[in-house]
Amino acid sequence: MSVIYLDNNATTKVDPQVLEAMMPYLTEYYANPSSMHTFGGQLAKAVRTAREQLAALLGADESEIVFTSCGTEGDNAAIRAALLAQPEKRHIITTQVEHPAVLNVCKQLETQGYSVTYLSVNSQGQLDLDELEASLTGNTALVSIMYANNETGTVFPIEQIGLRVKERGALFHVDAVQAVGKLPLNMKTSTVDMLTMSGHKIHAPKGIGALYVRRGVRFRPLLIGGHQERGRRAGTENVPGIVGLGKAAELELLHLEEATKRERQLRDRLEQTLLAKIPDCEVNGDVKNRLPNTTNIGFKYIEGEAILLLLNKHGICASSGSACTSGSLEPSHVLRAMGLPYTTLHGSIRFSLCRYTTDAEIDRVIEVMPEIVERLRALSPFKNDDAGWLQSQSLVNSH
Ligand SMILES: *Cc1c(COP(=O)(O)O)cnc(C)c1O
């Protein structure tokens, strides 16, 4: 099936060069990299090369890279490690707009005697650094804040946040799953202690990720067993995945500048054309501080799910809310935290591009979207009627 894939913040396709790099490690190179024989040594060497490639993308030292199974594991491991390393501190600061891989860990920690501050965001999805500053105490073990939001693309001022966190002696973890490969990163000059990334968001396969752990940060592993990853993550290495992640990192670094410039142009053309052609819609998020590949647009008086179904008929893949919460008709926790009016909250769609997105694909979306919105609005008894729409929503929600 030929699809127009504009859902790259949910996952990306494996780059053919990544697959090619992985193939030998799914076939003839199958030894255990920890084995003493030369065969095992060849595998250990492949893991080392991948570690160098990923370190180069992050501006990190190779010894600071811990391979994980996914972004979710990285987030879990970082949060647990920070708490285990400072057992006397019982407070965590995060935000209301984090990915569930952070939010749900924090919610569970609340049941285990930790107190958690969930920082609010304004209508652009941006944080208030004064609120952060006021929340930091000597009891704060960890501040965990995402680099860029997966739903709106809003980018947080990570280094400004980090300076404040470091002043109070807390550890600083950043979920950078959406930032890696889209923004230039340099851990050498950063205030970040731990940083999560995931392979399948940067054209490597699913099931591989990494956690950056700054040298000198006390780290306790989540998975306990063998001594792999310098004792920071037990379990025989996923060598094909690691090799793929290394290759993907190399390609991201190679393409970063030109690909993000192109994606930004395509994204802006899509956004501006839709805004011009379709009445009653607006962009959600901080448009001045935003990932180059993401646009989240709220279309008033209609349901995002209905838009997705009609887009799907044209083979166009987009998203409403995050994949993890879709399936329910609950509006996205991110858009809710931004305090969006009810009229837009339910009709918001995210388009997320990648370096494979073409001009023709954007043309196609620009062609079909106005018809889709017009058709759905024609069916909506509440077009241009905020009060009526609001009332219909409260009826739906009361069932
Ligand atoms: C996708 C995503 C994750 C989870 O990564 P997985 O590899 O799918 O577990 C975490 N945080 C953010 C911001 C994401 O976009």
The ligand as an ORCA input file, in Angstrom:
! r2SCAN-3c Opt
* xyz 0 1
  C       8.178      7.885     21.541
  C       8.520      8.611     22.757
  C       8.926      7.933     23.924
  C       8.917      6.435     24.024
  O       9.910      5.832     23.247
  P       9.755      4.266     22.899
  O      11.043      3.936     22.230
  O       8.581      4.156     21.991
  O       9.568      3.548     24.180
  C       9.276      8.683     25.015
  N       9.247     10.022     24.984
  C       8.879     10.718     23.902
  C       8.898     12.210     23.925
  C       8.495     10.032     22.738
  O       8.107     10.724     21.667
*
